[in-house]
Amino acid sequence: MISVNTNVTSMKAQGNLGKANMGVQTSMERLASGMRINSAKDDAAGLQISNRLTSQVNGLDVAKRNANDGISIAQTAEGAMQESTNILQRMRDLSLQSANGSNSAKDRGAMQKEISALQDELTRISDTTSFGGQKLLDGSYGTQSFQVGSEANETISVSLSDVGADKLAQGKNVTGSITTAGVNSLIDGNTDSGKLVFSFTPSGGSAGDVDVEIKDASNAGEVAEAINKVFKDKDIGVSVAAKSDGSLEIKGALNNGEGLALKATGSLQDDGSTAFAGAGLSLTVAADDSASVNSIDISTAAGAQSAVGVIDKAIEQIDNQRADLGAVQNRMGHTINNLGNIQNNVSDARSRIQDVDFAKETAQLTKNQILSRTSSAMLSQANQLPQVAQSLL
């Protein structure tokens, strides 16, 4: 059919030319950007997935930097503790030297001068060691969390305590007694729920309870034995002894380097029955600070002997902290390696979704360019078809 008003062949050629030109534009945009997805219309689902993967990749990069910061803080603190250990080793040498009987009072006085200077330096190190303006070893750092993952709450904690001369090897000396009335009430009230509860607070920690269950005790000696067993299991340096008047005497030095202090009250608890009704149990405690590195004095032979034990405990405390820091550094090192592996794999997955395949897209561009040229040529010929009608007139 020959028609003038409608040139279907030309319309088809125009459509094919438009598709080819659109394909050329899309291929050129992808090749220019290197991205297969440049807008949501290219691949809506792929865009959403690739954006999620991008968030994860960026988060992993930040997490690696955070972990490296954590390692740097641990290294800074450990370096300062190493110097503190060197100082304590020198103080120990001086203490052993001063304890020797060949030294005069003048000699010991000279050694004490060096001890005093070293004590000041220990305190200075703890007060001035910092990272990015944040003090590390003066007791203010406490426990901090490092974000080492791409999602919320993926953290590693680092704890640092005060290593000043006045804190190292500090403990509490505790003495006290439980009144006779309280002990008798405890002995007379033997129930399955009978408990003697001691509250204690570790330095820098939260309060806790030591529960002593007393069953079938007939005298104060058996009560003391039950209490001592629990204290020993809890590694608490307190002992209880039964006195001739039926009371219990509590003695002990809680000098375990963790500042553990027994509070000044004890209580009886039961399940609500009247077994202990009206029974009063009072615990009187006198607590004094025991020796710390800041208080040692080697100007006498006895003081020098005591100083050795205090210094050994201080070295143990620092070694424990350094061991924790070493473990944290190793853990963070492995964390960084794992984060790198995850980041590589996630980036590879994102690339397969988001990036353009240059070989495939180049072939597509060439195809569309050829189709564009041929469609243009065919459109030119199709536009000449209505002229056939004119030749018939």
C-alpha positions as CSV (number, residue, x, y, z in Angstrom):
1,M,0.0,0.0,0.0
2,I,1.3,3.4,-1.0
3,S,0.3,6.1,1.6
4,V,1.2,9.8,1.9
5,N,-0.4,10.5,5.4
6,T,1.2,7.6,7.2
7,N,4.7,6.4,6.6
8,V,5.0,3.3,8.8
9,T,8.4,2.4,7.5
10,S,9.7,5.8,8.5
11,M,8.2,5.5,11.9
12,K,9.8,2.2,12.5
13,A,13.1,3.5,11.4
14,Q,12.8,6.5,13.7
15,G,12.1,4.1,16.6
16,N,15.1,2.0,15.9
17,L,17.3,5.0,15.5
18,G,16.1,6.4,18.9
19,K,16.8,3.1,20.6
20,A,20.2,2.9,19.1
21,N,21.1,6.4,20.1
22,M,19.8,5.8,23.6
23,G,22.0,2.7,23.8
24,V,25.0,4.7,22.6
25,Q,24.4,7.4,25.3
26,T,24.0,4.8,28.0
27,S,27.2,2.9,27.0
28,M,29.2,6.2,26.8
29,E,28.0,7.2,30.3
30,R,29.0,3.9,31.7
31,L,32.3,3.8,30.0
32,A,33.0,7.4,31.1
33,S,32.1,6.8,34.7
34,G,33.3,3.2,35.0
35,M,30.0,2.4,36.7
36,R,27.3,0.1,35.5
37,I,24.7,1.7,37.8
38,N,24.7,5.5,37.4
39,S,21.1,6.1,38.5
40,A,18.2,4.1,40.0
41,K,16.8,3.5,36.5
42,D,19.8,1.5,35.5
43,D,19.2,-1.2,38.3
44,A,17.0,-0.2,41.2
45,A,17.7,-3.3,43.3
46,G,21.4,-3.3,42.4
47,L,21.7,0.3,43.5
48,Q,20.2,-0.5,46.9
49,I,22.5,-3.5,47.5
50,S,25.6,-1.6,46.3
51,N,24.8,1.3,48.6
52,R,24.6,-1.1,51.6
53,L,27.9,-2.7,50.6
54,T,29.4,0.8,50.3
55,S,28.3,1.6,53.8
56,Q,29.9,-1.6,55.1
57,V,33.2,-1.0,53.2
58,N,33.5,2.6,54.5
59,G,32.6,1.4,58.0
60,L,35.3,-1.3,57.9
61,D,37.8,1.3,56.8
62,V,37.0,3.5,59.8
63,A,37.0,0.4,62.1
64,K,40.6,-0.4,61.0
65,R,41.7,3.1,61.8
66,N,40.0,2.9,65.2
67,A,41.7,-0.4,66.0
68,N,45.0,1.1,65.0
69,D,44.3,3.9,67.4
70,G,43.6,1.4,70.1
71,I,46.9,-0.3,69.5
72,S,48.7,3.1,69.6
73,I,47.1,3.8,73.0
74,A,48.1,0.4,74.4
75,Q,51.6,0.8,73.1
76,T,51.9,4.3,74.6
77,A,50.6,3.1,78.0
78,E,52.8,0.0,77.9
79,G,55.9,2.0,77.1
80,A,55.3,4.2,80.1
81,M,54.8,1.1,82.2
82,Q,58.0,-0.4,81.0
83,E,59.8,2.7,82.3
84,S,57.9,2.4,85.6
85,T,59.1,-1.2,85.8
86,N,62.7,-0.1,85.3
87,I,62.3,2.4,88.1
88,L,60.8,-0.2,90.4
89,Q,63.6,-2.6,89.6
90,R,66.1,0.1,90.6
91,M,64.1,0.8,93.8
92,R,64.3,-2.9,94.6
93,D,68.0,-3.0,94.1
94,L,68.4,-0.1,96.5
95,S,66.1,-1.7,99.1
96,L,68.2,-4.9,99.0
97,Q,71.4,-2.9,99.2
98,S,70.0,-0.8,102.2
99,A,68.9,-4.0,104.0
100,N,72.6,-5.1,104.2
101,G,74.2,-4.8,107.6
102,S,77.3,-3.1,106.1
103,N,75.5,0.2,105.6
104,S,75.6,3.0,108.0
105,A,72.6,5.3,108.7
106,K,74.3,7.9,106.4
107,D,74.6,5.4,103.6
108,R,70.9,4.4,104.0
109,G,69.9,8.1,104.0
110,A,71.7,8.6,100.7
111,M,69.9,5.6,99.2
112,Q,66.6,7.0,100.5
113,K,67.2,10.2,98.6
114,E,67.3,8.3,95.4
115,I,64.2,6.3,96.4
116,S,62.4,9.6,97.0
117,A,63.4,10.9,93.6
118,L,62.3,7.7,91.9
119,Q,58.9,7.8,93.8
120,D,58.4,11.3,92.4
121,E,59.2,10.1,88.9
122,L,56.8,7.2,89.1
123,T,54.0,9.7,90.0
124,R,55.1,12.1,87.2
125,I,54.9,9.3,84.6
126,S,51.4,8.3,85.7
127,D,50.3,11.9,85.8
128,T,51.7,13.0,82.4
129,T,51.4,9.9,80.1
130,S,48.8,10.8,77.5
131,F,47.5,10.1,74.0
132,G,45.9,12.9,72.0
133,G,45.6,15.0,75.2
134,Q,43.9,12.2,77.1
135,K,45.6,11.0,80.3
136,L,46.2,7.3,80.4
137,L,47.7,6.3,83.7
138,D,46.4,8.7,86.3
139,G,43.3,6.7,87.0
140,S,41.0,8.9,84.9
141,Y,41.0,6.7,81.8
142,G,39.2,3.8,83.3
143,T,37.7,1.4,80.7
144,Q,37.1,2.7,77.2
145,S,35.5,0.9,74.2
146,F,36.9,1.0,70.7
147,Q,34.6,0.6,67.8
148,V,36.2,-2.1,65.7
149,G,33.4,-3.1,63.4
150,S,31.2,-1.6,60.7
151,E,28.0,-2.0,62.8
152,A,27.0,-0.6,66.2
153,N,28.4,-2.1,69.4
154,E,31.1,-4.1,67.7
155,T,33.7,-3.0,70.3
156,I,36.8,-4.0,72.2
157,S,37.4,-2.6,75.7
158,V,40.7,-1.3,77.0
159,S,41.2,-0.7,80.7
160,L,43.9,1.4,82.3
161,S,44.4,2.1,86.0
162,D,46.5,4.5,88.1
163,V,50.1,3.4,88.3
164,G,51.3,6.3,90.5
165,A,53.6,5.6,93.4
166,D,50.8,6.2,95.8
167,K,48.6,3.6,94.2
168,L,50.9,0.7,93.5
169,A,50.7,-2.1,96.1
170,Q,48.1,-0.3,98.0
171,G,45.7,-2.4,100.1
172,K,43.7,-2.4,103.3
173,N,44.5,-3.8,106.7
174,V,41.3,-5.0,108.3
175,T,40.6,-6.0,111.9
176,G,37.3,-6.5,113.6
177,S,34.9,-8.7,115.6
178,I,31.4,-10.0,115.5
179,T,29.4,-9.5,118.7
180,T,28.6,-12.5,120.9
181,A,24.9,-11.9,120.5
182,G,25.1,-12.1,116.8
183,V,27.1,-15.3,116.9
184,N,24.7,-17.0,119.3
185,S,21.8,-16.0,117.2
186,L,23.5,-17.5,114.2
187,I,24.3,-20.7,116.0
188,D,20.8,-21.1,117.5
189,G,19.1,-20.4,114.2
190,N,20.3,-23.2,112.0
191,T,18.1,-23.2,108.9
192,D,18.9,-24.1,105.3
193,S,18.7,-20.5,104.4
194,G,21.0,-19.2,107.1
195,K,23.5,-16.9,105.6
196,L,26.1,-14.5,106.8
197,V,26.7,-11.9,104.2
198,F,29.8,-9.7,103.9
199,S,29.8,-6.8,101.4
200,F,33.0,-5.8,99.7
201,T,33.9,-3.3,97.1
202,P,36.9,-3.8,94.8
203,S,38.8,-0.7,93.9
204,G,37.2,0.9,90.9
205,G,34.6,-1.8,90.7
206,S,31.0,-2.4,92.0
207,A,30.0,-3.8,95.3
208,G,29.7,-7.6,95.7
209,D,28.6,-10.0,98.4
210,V,30.3,-13.0,100.0
211,D,27.6,-15.4,101.1
212,V,28.5,-17.8,103.9
213,E,25.9,-20.5,104.4
214,I,25.9,-21.9,107.9
215,K,24.3,-25.3,108.4
216,D,24.2,-27.5,111.6
217,A,26.8,-25.4,113.4
218,S,26.8,-26.1,117.1
219,N,29.5,-23.6,118.2
220,A,31.4,-20.5,117.2
221,G,34.4,-22.6,116.0
222,E,32.3,-24.3,113.4
223,V,30.9,-21.0,112.3
224,A,34.5,-19.7,111.9
225,E,35.5,-22.7,109.9
226,A,32.6,-22.2,107.5
227,I,33.4,-18.5,107.0
228,N,37.1,-19.2,106.5
229,K,36.4,-21.8,103.8
230,V,34.4,-19.3,101.8
231,F,37.0,-16.6,102.2
232,K,39.7,-18.9,101.1
233,D,37.7,-20.0,98.0
234,K,37.1,-16.3,97.2
235,D,40.8,-15.5,97.6
236,I,40.0,-13.0,100.3
237,G,42.9,-12.4,102.7
238,V,40.7,-12.5,105.9
239,S,40.5,-15.1,108.6
240,V,38.0,-15.7,111.3
241,A,38.9,-17.2,114.7
242,A,36.5,-18.2,117.6
243,K,37.3,-16.7,120.9
244,S,36.8,-18.2,124.3
245,D,33.8,-15.9,125.0
246,G,31.9,-17.2,122.0
247,S,32.6,-14.2,119.7
248,L,34.3,-14.3,116.4
249,E,37.4,-12.2,115.7
250,I,38.2,-11.2,112.1
251,K,41.7,-10.4,111.1
252,G,43.5,-10.0,107.8
253,A,45.4,-7.8,105.4
254,L,43.6,-7.5,102.2
255,N,46.8,-6.4,100.5
256,N,46.2,-8.1,97.2
257,G,47.0,-5.1,95.0
258,E,43.4,-4.5,94.0
259,G,42.4,-2.3,96.9
260,L,39.8,-4.8,98.2
261,A,38.2,-3.5,101.4
262,L,35.7,-5.2,103.7
263,K,32.9,-2.9,104.5
264,A,32.0,-2.0,108.1
265,T,28.7,-4.0,108.3
266,G,27.5,-7.5,108.1
267,S,24.0,-8.9,108.2
268,L,22.0,-12.1,108.6
269,Q,19.5,-13.0,105.9
270,D,16.9,-15.7,105.8
271,D,13.9,-16.7,103.7
272,G,11.4,-14.7,105.7
273,S,11.0,-17.1,108.6
274,T,11.4,-16.1,112.2
275,A,14.6,-18.1,112.8
276,F,16.7,-15.0,112.9
277,A,14.0,-12.6,114.1
278,G,15.4,-9.9,116.4
279,A,18.9,-11.3,116.0
280,G,21.5,-8.6,115.7
281,L,24.8,-9.2,114.1
282,S,27.3,-6.3,114.1
283,L,30.7,-6.3,112.5
284,T,33.1,-3.6,113.6
285,V,36.0,-3.0,111.2
286,A,38.9,-0.7,111.3
287,A,40.5,-0.3,107.9
288,D,43.9,1.5,107.3
289,D,45.9,1.9,104.2
290,S,48.8,-0.5,104.0
291,A,52.1,0.4,102.5
292,S,52.4,1.6,98.9
293,V,55.5,2.4,96.9
294,N,55.0,6.1,97.8
295,S,55.4,5.3,101.5
296,I,58.4,3.0,101.5
297,D,61.4,4.2,103.5
298,I,64.7,2.3,103.3
299,S,66.5,4.6,105.8
300,T,66.4,1.6,108.2
301,A,67.1,-2.0,107.7
302,A,63.6,-3.0,108.7
303,G,62.1,-0.5,106.3
304,A,64.3,-1.8,103.5
305,Q,63.1,-5.4,104.1
306,S,59.5,-4.3,104.0
307,A,60.1,-2.3,100.9
308,V,61.1,-5.3,98.9
309,G,57.7,-7.0,99.4
310,V,55.9,-3.8,98.5
311,I,57.9,-3.3,95.3
312,D,57.5,-6.9,94.3
313,K,53.7,-6.4,94.5
314,A,53.9,-3.2,92.5
315,I,55.9,-4.9,89.8
316,E,53.3,-7.7,89.7
317,Q,50.5,-5.2,89.3
318,I,52.2,-3.4,86.4
319,D,53.1,-6.8,84.8
320,N,49.4,-7.8,85.0
321,Q,48.4,-4.6,83.3
322,R,51.0,-5.0,80.6
323,A,49.9,-8.5,80.0
324,D,46.4,-7.3,79.5
325,L,47.6,-4.6,77.1
326,G,49.7,-7.1,75.2
327,A,46.7,-9.3,74.8
328,V,44.6,-6.3,73.6
329,Q,47.3,-5.4,71.0
330,N,47.4,-8.9,69.6
331,R,43.6,-9.1,69.5
332,M,43.3,-5.8,67.7
333,G,46.0,-6.9,65.3
334,H,44.0,-9.9,64.4
335,T,40.9,-7.8,64.2
336,I,42.6,-5.5,61.7
337,N,43.6,-8.4,59.6
338,N,40.1,-9.8,59.6
339,L,38.6,-6.4,58.8
340,G,40.9,-6.2,55.8
341,N,39.8,-9.6,54.6
342,I,36.1,-8.7,55.0
343,Q,36.6,-5.4,53.3
344,N,38.3,-7.0,50.3
345,N,35.5,-9.5,49.8
346,V,32.7,-7.0,50.3
347,S,34.5,-4.6,47.8
348,D,34.7,-7.4,45.3
349,A,31.0,-8.2,45.7
350,R,30.1,-4.5,45.3
351,S,32.3,-4.3,42.2
352,R,30.5,-7.2,40.5
353,I,27.2,-5.4,41.0
354,Q,28.2,-1.7,40.5
355,D,31.2,-1.6,38.2
356,V,31.0,-1.7,34.4
357,D,32.4,-4.6,32.4
358,F,34.5,-2.6,29.8
359,A,34.8,-5.4,27.3
360,K,31.1,-6.1,27.3
361,E,30.1,-2.4,27.3
362,T,32.5,-1.6,24.5
363,A,31.0,-4.3,22.3
364,Q,27.5,-2.9,23.2
365,L,28.6,0.6,22.2
366,T,30.0,-0.6,18.9
367,K,26.8,-2.5,18.2
368,N,24.6,0.6,19.0
369,Q,26.8,2.9,16.9
370,I,26.4,0.6,13.9
371,L,22.7,0.4,14.4
372,S,22.5,4.1,14.7
373,R,24.2,4.7,11.4
374,T,22.1,2.0,9.6
375,S,18.9,3.3,11.1
376,S,19.8,6.8,9.9
377,A,20.4,5.5,6.4
378,M,17.1,3.5,6.4
379,L,15.2,6.5,7.7
380,S,16.5,8.6,4.9
381,Q,15.2,6.0,2.3
382,A,11.9,5.5,4.2
383,N,11.2,9.2,4.0
384,Q,11.5,9.1,0.2
385,L,8.7,6.4,-0.2
386,P,5.8,9.0,-0.3
387,Q,7.4,10.5,-3.4
388,V,6.3,7.3,-5.3
389,A,2.7,8.6,-5.0
390,Q,3.7,11.9,-6.6
391,S,5.1,10.0,-9.6
392,L,1.8,8.4,-10.2
393,L,0.0,11.8,-10.7
